[in-house]
Amino acid sequence: MQSINGSASFLAALQLADSFFPSGAYAHSQGLEGMVSRGWVRNADDLGEHLHNLLGWSVLPCDGVALLNAHGAAGDGDLAMLADIDRHLHTMKLPDELRQASCHAGRRILDETAPLLQSRFGASVHGEFRRRVMDRETPGTGAVALGVTSCAAGIEGENALLMFCHSFAVGVLGAAQRLLPITHSEAQRILGSLHEPVIGATTVLRHRDWRDMTSFAPHTDIASMLHEHDEVRMFAS
């Protein structure tokens, strides 16, 4: 039977992963709108391939590594390392839109969870990191903010990464349903197809140092850079 603390952390993970959580993700397509408008993603099959590539080549080895290392640094109370990880992840995001999207989500996560974590063990680290983000001492990227928040909420690092990938995929799929002629069933099929590769990658990345983050998503980066100048846009990124 699961302990009270285990049940609380599980519920916290569900709350943070839910699209109902006000992270502002609904305003971002993570580059998908630019891909669709240029004909690079046209249907459910294209979308599934795009998400697999984006998670496998960029989100997991970059944001995912940052999240796992931030979770560990928060557990150690190492605010200097948290800032280093945060700044490094920020510089890894080449398009301005994607940097802004990440920071917008990070600040929302920190703000919305602050009153929920006041009595938790890691609340002091969370609070101090949030203060530094608000004072513009560090960017406050989404993955790092979630790593800090997950640590404070008692969510294990690997579970936090799975939660992050789920939320990211659901956000992109939600945007896709407004941009492409895909059904709810097709979106669920794509989401389910991501489970095995995400779990496998999480196991591989668990010990990777934050200085070894990698990201290779040229189509998404180019589409995001061009999207900034599009005259008609539904999403902020």
C-alpha positions in Angstrom: 0.0 0.0 0.0 1.3 3.4 -0.9 2.4 5.7 2.0 0.7 9.0 2.7 3.7 10.9 1.4 3.7 8.8 -1.7 0.1 9.4 -2.3 0.6 13.1 -1.8 3.5 13.3 -4.3 1.4 11.2 -6.8 -1.5 13.7 -6.6 1.0 16.6 -6.9 2.4 15.1 -10.1 -1.1 14.7 -11.5 -1.9 18.3 -10.7 1.2 19.6 -12.3 0.9 17.4 -15.4 -2.8 18.3 -16.0 -3.6 20.7 -18.8 -5.9 22.4 -16.3 -2.8 23.6 -14.4 -2.3 27.3 -15.4 1.2 27.2 -16.9 0.1 29.1 -20.0 1.0 26.2 -22.3 -2.3 26.6 -24.2 -0.8 29.8 -25.8 2.2 27.9 -27.3 2.5 25.3 -30.0 6.3 24.8 -29.4 7.0 25.6 -33.1 4.2 23.5 -34.5 2.3 26.4 -36.0 5.3 27.4 -38.0 5.8 23.8 -39.2 2.1 23.5 -40.2 2.0 26.9 -42.0 5.0 25.8 -44.2 3.6 22.4 -45.0 6.2 20.5 -43.0 3.6 18.9 -40.8 0.3 18.1 -42.7 -1.4 15.2 -41.0 -1.4 12.8 -38.0 1.4 10.7 -39.4 3.6 13.8 -39.8 2.7 15.0 -36.4 3.6 11.7 -34.7 7.0 11.7 -36.5 7.5 15.3 -35.5 6.8 14.7 -31.8 9.0 11.6 -31.7 11.9 13.5 -33.2 11.4 16.6 -31.1 11.3 14.6 -27.8 14.1 12.2 -28.7 16.5 14.8 -30.2 15.8 17.9 -28.2 13.3 17.9 -25.4 14.7 14.8 -23.5 18.4 15.3 -24.0 18.2 19.1 -23.4 15.2 20.1 -21.2 15.0 16.6 -19.7 18.7 16.6 -18.6 18.2 20.1 -17.2 15.2 19.0 -15.2 16.9 15.9 -13.7 20.0 17.9 -12.7 17.9 20.8 -11.3 15.9 18.3 -9.2 19.2 16.9 -7.8 20.6 20.4 -7.2 17.4 21.5 -5.4 17.6 18.5 -3.2 21.1 19.5 -2.2 20.0 23.1 -1.7 22.6 24.2 -4.4 21.1 27.4 -5.7 24.3 28.4 -7.5 24.1 25.2 -9.6 20.4 25.7 -10.2 21.2 29.1 -11.7 24.0 27.6 -13.8 21.7 24.9 -15.2 19.0 27.4 -15.8 21.2 29.8 -17.8 22.7 26.9 -19.8 19.3 25.6 -20.8 18.2 29.1 -21.7 21.2 29.5 -24.1 20.5 26.1 -25.7 17.2 27.4 -27.0 18.1 29.2 -30.2 14.7 30.7 -31.3 13.6 33.6 -29.2 10.0 32.4 -29.2 11.0 29.1 -27.6 13.2 30.8 -25.0 10.2 33.0 -24.1 7.8 30.1 -24.0 10.0 28.2 -21.6 10.5 31.1 -19.3 6.8 32.1 -19.3 5.9 28.5 -18.3 8.7 28.4 -15.7 7.5 31.6 -14.0 3.9 30.5 -14.0 4.9 27.1 -12.4 6.9 28.9 -9.7 4.1 31.4 -9.0 1.2 29.0 -8.9 2.9 26.4 -6.7 4.4 28.9 -4.2 1.3 28.9 -1.9 0.9 25.1 -2.3 4.4 24.3 -1.0 4.8 26.5 2.0 4.9 23.6 4.5 7.0 21.2 2.3 10.6 20.3 3.0 12.0 22.0 -0.1 9.9 25.1 0.1 12.8 27.3 1.1 14.8 26.4 -2.0 11.7 26.8 -4.2 11.0 30.2 -2.6 14.6 31.4 -3.0 14.8 30.2 -6.6 11.5 31.9 -7.4 12.8 35.2 -5.9 15.9 35.0 -8.1 13.8 34.4 -11.1 11.5 37.3 -10.3 14.5 39.5 -9.7 15.8 38.5 -13.2 19.0 37.0 -11.6 18.3 33.8 -13.6 15.9 33.1 -16.5 13.5 30.6 -14.9 13.2 28.1 -17.7 10.2 25.7 -17.5 12.2 22.5 -17.1 14.4 23.9 -14.3 11.4 25.4 -12.5 9.6 22.1 -12.7 12.6 20.2 -11.4 12.8 22.6 -8.4 9.0 22.4 -7.8 8.9 18.6 -8.2 11.7 18.2 -5.6 9.8 20.4 -3.2 6.6 18.4 -3.7 8.4 15.1 -3.1 8.1 13.9 -6.7 11.0 11.7 -7.7 13.2 13.1 -10.5 12.5 10.4 -13.1 8.7 10.7 -12.4 9.0 14.5 -12.8 10.7 14.0 -16.2 7.9 11.6 -17.3 5.4 14.2 -16.1 7.2 17.0 -18.1 7.2 14.9 -21.3 3.6 14.1 -20.9 2.6 17.7 -20.4 4.8 18.8 -23.4 3.3 16.2 -25.7 -0.3 17.0 -24.6 0.4 20.7 -25.2 1.6 20.1 -28.7 -1.2 17.7 -29.5 -3.8 20.2 -28.2 -2.3 22.8 -30.5 -2.4 20.3 -33.3 -6.1 19.8 -33.0 -6.6 23.5 -33.7 -4.1 23.5 -36.6 -4.6 20.2 -38.3 -7.5 17.9 -39.3 -6.8 15.2 -36.7 -9.2 13.4 -34.5 -9.1 12.9 -30.7 -8.4 9.2 -31.3 -5.4 10.0 -33.5 -4.0 12.3 -30.9 -4.4 9.6 -28.2 -2.7 7.1 -30.5 0.3 9.5 -30.9 0.4 10.1 -27.2 0.4 6.4 -26.4 3.2 5.7 -28.9 5.5 8.1 -27.0 5.3 6.2 -23.8 7.9 3.5 -24.5 10.6 5.7 -26.1 10.2 8.3 -23.3 10.6 5.7 -20.6 13.6 4.3 -22.3 15.3 7.7 -22.7 14.6 8.6 -19.1 16.5 5.5 -18.0 19.4 6.4 -20.2 19.6 10.1 -19.2 19.2 9.7 -15.5 22.9 10.2 -14.8 23.8 12.7 -17.6 25.5 15.9 -16.4 23.8 19.2 -17.2 26.9 20.4 -19.1 26.2 17.5 -21.6 22.8 18.7 -22.7 22.3 18.4 -26.5 19.6 19.6 -28.8 19.1 19.0 -32.5 15.8 20.1 -34.0 16.7 22.3 -37.0 13.2 22.2 -38.6 11.5 23.3 -35.4 14.1 26.0 -34.8 13.8 27.4 -38.3 10.0 27.3 -38.2 10.0 29.0 -34.8 12.4 31.8 -36.1 10.2 32.3 -39.2 7.0 32.2 -37.1 8.1 35.4 -35.3 7.5 37.3 -38.5 4.3 35.6 -39.7 1.5 38.2 -40.1 -1.2 35.8 -38.9 -0.6 33.7 -35.8 -2.8 31.6 -33.5 -0.1 30.8 -31.0 2.7 32.8 -29.3 5.3 30.1 -30.4 
